[in-house]
C-alpha cells in the first residue's frame, strides 16, 4: 500500500476534521451555486461530474441544485468529510486519496476546487493525469493562481499551500486540451464571494 504524503496525512487527521467543521453553511452553498452557474454557461450536455477532493460536499450540493439529474461522484481523503458528503444522498463519494482513485469510467466534467494548492508539488502531474483520464470532455481547475510556483504559509503550517499556474501546466502536458473560459472571484464580492479563486475551464479536442 502506498504511504501517504505529509500533506495527505495532514488533511486526513485533526486539521482536516477542523476544516470540515469550519467550512459549512448556506452562504457557502449560495456562493458555490453562483460560481458553478457561471462555469456551466460555457459547457453543454453535462450529465455526469467527478470532483477530486470533495470535502463535505458543498460543491456537489451546488451542482445538484443546478443539475438535479446529473450523476455526481466525488473523492475525499478525510473520513469525516466523506461520511457527510455521502449523507447528502445524491452523490457517490469514494474515500481515499485522489492519487489512488480507480477510474472505472469517464464523466463529462472532472474538477478540483481548492485542492491542488494543498498537494505535494512533486505529485501534481499525477493529479493532472487523474483529472485528464477521468474526463470525457471538460476539466475545471479552480485554485489560487500565481505565474510561477510559490509556497505560502497556511494557518501557521509550512509545506501545506502552494500557488502556481496549474491550468497552464495541464495545457502544456496535454496538447488536446484547449482553454475554453476563465475567471476570478474576489473574496470581497458583496454578494457571492469566493476565496480569491481563479478558475479555468478546459475542453478536450480531438486531432
Secondary structure, 3 states (H helix, E strand, C coil): CCCCCHHHHHHHCHHHHHHHHHCCCHHHHHHHHHHHHHHHCCCCCCCEEEEECCCCCHHHHHHHHHCCCCEEEEEECCHHHHHHHHCCCCEEEEECCCCCCCCCCCEEEEEEECCHHHCCHHHHHHHHHHHHHHEEEEEEEEECCCCCCEECCECCECCCCEECCHHHHHHHHCCCEEEEEEEEECCCCCCCCCCCEEEEEEEECCC
